[in-house]
Amino acid sequence: MAKELNELALGYAGASVAAAMMLLLSIAAKLGLYTGAAEQMMDWHMFYSLSVGGIAAGIAEAAVISFVFIYAFGWAYNKFN
């Protein structure tokens, strides 16, 4: 029998990684790097922009969305396991 995933820990880990990546992308875009990727994030995320408030909102949005989807993945994995 396979070991079950801890869905909550998996969700937190995914949210943390998403928030960190959004912050790194924002810092890079402010420095003039990866501006195309930042523009795509502005298209994909409702609240993301390169202002301080937009970066904070984008980080929060990415973290919440990632948590929900990765938690659901862990839950489904445990149910089918």
C-alpha positions in Angstrom: 0.0 0.0 0.0 1.4 3.4 -1.0 1.8 6.2 1.5 -0.8 9.0 1.3 0.2 12.6 0.5 -0.4 15.3 3.1 -2.7 17.5 1.0 -2.4 20.5 3.2 1.4 20.5 3.2 1.4 19.9 -0.6 -0.9 22.9 -1.0 1.3 25.2 1.2 4.4 24.1 -0.7 2.8 24.9 -4.0 1.5 28.3 -2.8 5.0 29.1 -1.4 6.7 28.3 -4.7 4.2 30.2 -6.7 4.5 33.3 -4.5 8.3 33.1 -4.7 8.3 32.7 -8.5 5.9 35.7 -8.9 8.2 37.8 -6.6 11.3 36.8 -8.6 9.6 37.5 -11.9 8.5 40.9 -10.6 12.0 41.9 -9.4 13.4 40.7 -12.8 10.8 42.7 -14.7 11.6 45.8 -12.7 15.2 45.4 -13.7 14.2 45.1 -17.3 14.6 41.3 -17.6 11.9 38.9 -18.6 9.5 41.7 -19.5 7.6 39.5 -21.9 6.9 37.0 -19.1 5.7 39.8 -16.9 3.4 41.0 -19.6 2.0 37.5 -19.9 1.4 37.4 -16.1 -0.5 40.7 -16.4 -2.7 39.0 -19.1 -3.3 35.9 -17.0 -3.7 37.3 -13.5 -6.5 39.8 -12.8 -4.7 41.8 -10.1 -1.0 41.6 -11.2 0.9 44.7 -12.4 4.4 46.0 -11.8 3.3 48.5 -9.1 4.0 47.6 -5.5 0.3 46.9 -4.9 0.0 45.0 -8.1 2.9 42.8 -7.2 1.5 42.1 -3.8 -1.9 41.3 -5.2 -0.4 39.1 -7.9 1.6 37.2 -5.3 -1.5 36.6 -3.2 -3.5 35.6 -6.3 -0.9 33.1 -7.5 -0.5 31.7 -4.0 -4.3 31.2 -3.5 -4.8 29.7 -7.0 -1.8 27.4 -6.6 -2.9 26.2 -3.2 -6.4 25.4 -4.3 -5.3 23.4 -7.4 -2.4 21.6 -5.8 -4.5 20.7 -2.7 -7.2 19.3 -5.0 -4.6 17.3 -6.8 -3.3 15.9 -3.6 -6.8 15.1 -2.4 -7.6 13.3 -5.7 -4.3 11.4 -5.6 -5.1 10.1 -2.2 -8.7 9.1 -3.2 -7.5 7.1 -6.3 -4.5 5.7 -4.5 
